[in-house]
Amino acid sequence: MNIVIVGHVDHGKSTVIGRLLADTDSLPQGKLEQIREMCRRNSKPFEYAFLLDALKDERSQGITIDAARCFFKTAKRDYLIIDAPGHIEFLKNMITGASRAEAALLVIDAHEGVMENSRRHGYMLKMLGIKQVAVLVNKMDLCGYSESVFRSIVSEYSGFLAEIDISPSAFIPVSAMEGDNIASHSDRMPWYDGRTVLDELDAFEERESEEEKLPFRMPVQDVYKFTGSGDERRIVAGTVESGSLSVGDEVVFYPSGKHTTVATFEHFGAGETPSCVTPSMAAGFTMTEQIYTRRGELCCRASEKPPRVSSGFVASVFWLGIKPMETGKEYHIKLGSAKSPCRLKRVISTLDASTLDRVHKDKIDRYDVAECEIECDRPLAFDLTSEMPKSSRFVIVDGYEISGGGIITAASEKKDEPSTAKNLAIRRNVKWETSSITPEMRALRYGQRPGVLIVTGLRDIGKKEIAKALESELWSEGRQVYFLGMGNLLYGVVGEIKTEGEVPARREHIRRLGEVANIMMDAGTLLIVTAAEITAADMDVLSATIESERIHTVWLGDEITTDIEPELRVADTSDKAVITARIKRFMAEKGLIFA
Amino acid sequence: MNTSKTYQAHLDEIESKSVYILREAYANFKQLCMLWSIGKDSTVMLWLARKAFYGHVPFPLVHIDTHYKIPEMIEYRDRLAKEWRIDMIYGENKAALDAKQTFPDGKVSHLDCCRLLKTEALTHTLAGDWPRYRLDHDSGKYVLDKNTEPYTGVIAGVRADEEGSRSKERYFSPRNTYNNWDVGDQPPEFWGQYKTDFAPGTHVRIHPLLDWTELDVWEYIRREGIPVVSLYFDQGDGHRYRSLGCAPCTKPVESTAKTVDEICEELRTGKFSNIAERSGREQDKEDGGGLEELRKNGYM
């Protein structure tokens, strides 16, 4: 079991661990002598904390800067103890240490009382999702083992914990230096008849028991197909976050909404291939229908509550970056296995986690906790922290660094066109009947990957002519290709939409174009579409309907008059043959056509 | 055999964690390699890779050959590489070896020898500016590798319980252009999200075995039936190696353990249950931070 020790700087966390190791006889034989020898050479008195401060940096400063790990065992089980630093500057190390733990010991110096980081660490435990917390009131020897000192700390700190909704399993008066109430009951505090620290550790419960009862969630880490090594299996791999999954279960991947059934679980090495997977297992399964899914999707069970899918949400964010988190700037969010560019849309309120004081700011400073709205470039699948904490958690990357973390408290209710298009596409995929002819079989037969090539540009620049010429050339090479003019949809597929020229109508045209394209691509076809002056907002609707990496844009003409960034731009439109050759080269580069 | 349910569940848990880390590494790093010292830890790590990728190892294994390794280690390396169809690469510090700038030649100290034959050879092999030799599975021989791209993701089998500095490592640990490790300023790591974004010229070391203990490694070898080099077992003279390194600087320990079962017993309840594993390794014995200094500069 993993236990983290947190608390304010100098309240004696390392000493508690040193004492636990020594009193449970868990020290490697050489270790104690090595440290005693070092103390002798440096003429310093021996301290239990030195056992952990194995790095030179820390010994010279006398404080813990990073979460160190050590191992010990009781009669009941093995423990990994993580020593978290108490200094505010090393909060990111405290979080690193704490996030690995299933339970926490929070140490408070009886002499100094509840300090800034006693509260901040309590708050961070709450955010990180660590529910089992025991509070050690340490250095009781320095206040004469006084019950009243202990009682007043208990009363002050339980008040704070109650405010942030943590109920500690115990308050234990200890002296780590003297060994009181660590491994055995101290006769210097006869007024205390609760558990010792060791007994309290053994009373903590292993996690996962409740996670198995929640709906199944597994972020897709990858889809493996090692065809080069003669292995034809296509394996969806990931680690189970909650729930359980068995062979024969129907699964849905979000945000795409694609669905299939679990054919087999895969396994390598000793032991038997599982028929069911449960939380924290690294799993891999094959599918009955070969659908296209990939890293970044969240695998769920069709019979259970689906996750939310949205590009916007309200979250509680803690910030660790030196530079504050600001609105307008581009960051990246990592949620499950998904990653997307994102922005801070709005700060609702910020909180000083050491005082619980709320202030209004328009940015999130280092060590602040903020309620805010985050907007992502792509829709993501997630749950709310109140329902399923694990799939509500994300980190924010600023440049190259993980600079903050957050938990989603609410999804943004959005009624804009891309959200509507996305929701319809998910519903369509959930209900989709998959053919027994796989996309690979079609790609192999036609020598191409299905995709949509959008030929756009100014009106009357000759888009249709070029698109048709391109269609003919590809056709004569034996490709399965189809030219579709936007006008062909106007009177049939979108025939009932009368309000011409209005923006919502145009977006609905684009969405239905996407739906038509989706069907034609499923048939393995390369689709060439012409449309005048496509905008970025049009593209948002289209890529909410079909996978964005299947959409390719070519702009004809020397001036780009909208806000899109076309993948290919052909400025000189005088020679048709040159243009079609250029577009074909582009299609080969994008892997749309091959031999 | 330790069939205790809780202990087997513990092995399952650390195995799954390691597999998750390996899969994250594979998904995020295009130029990825795994360091294989031939020792038990990195061999367990290799096994975990085969577990993660269902029998495949989809990245090269890199071995730094100091030419002072115990000969059985190199034989074992090549045998497994061929059997498991591993993309095997080795690198070396040819200049130092040619100039006999080594501890066994009496010209440099222990630590300098480690720095030259291991750290420098490793730095340059990873960067691709010194020759890499790749196993050609058709001929069974090593040939000069044409790929000189620097590796940006380097998987290494360090364990937190080995010694102080390793207990502070991250699962994904950034190194700068000079392979240096900034212990004081490491990235935060929580909720299974790791540092996978890195500036050009830097790389990330990935540590899937961080949470494993020496006993876990042996219990796992026993459970999975992983082949390990015979030097770990007493061959009849009452000695065996507990930790493998270069022949001149690694001493066998007194032990009559002849099987994996006996080693597990020795570690769990027997004579080694509380003696540090690396007690036979020279570089750990210098003042306090000998190994820490080596590691800051790129040593494993």
Interface residues (C-beta under 8 A of the other chain):
Chain A: D25 S26 L27 P28 Q29 G30 K31 M38 A54 L55 K56 D57 R59 I65 D66 A67 A68 R69 C70 F71 R77 D78 L80 K92 N93 I95 T96 A98 S99 R100 L128 Q221 D222 Y224 F226 S229 D231 R233 I235 A237 G238 T239 E266 H267 F268 G269 A270 G271 S280 M281 A282 G284 R295 L320 H332 K334 S337 R393 F394 V395 V397 G399 Y400 E401 I402 G405
Chain B: T6 Y7 H10 D12 E13 E15 S16 K17 V19 Y20 R23 E24 Y26 A27 W47 R50 K51 A52 F53 Y54 G55 H56 P58 R85 A160 D161 E163 G164 S165 S167 K168 R170 V183 G184 Q186 P187 P188 E189 F190 W191 G192 Q193 K195 D197 F198 A199 L210 D211 T213 R223 E224 G225 N274 I275 A276 S279 G288 G289 E292
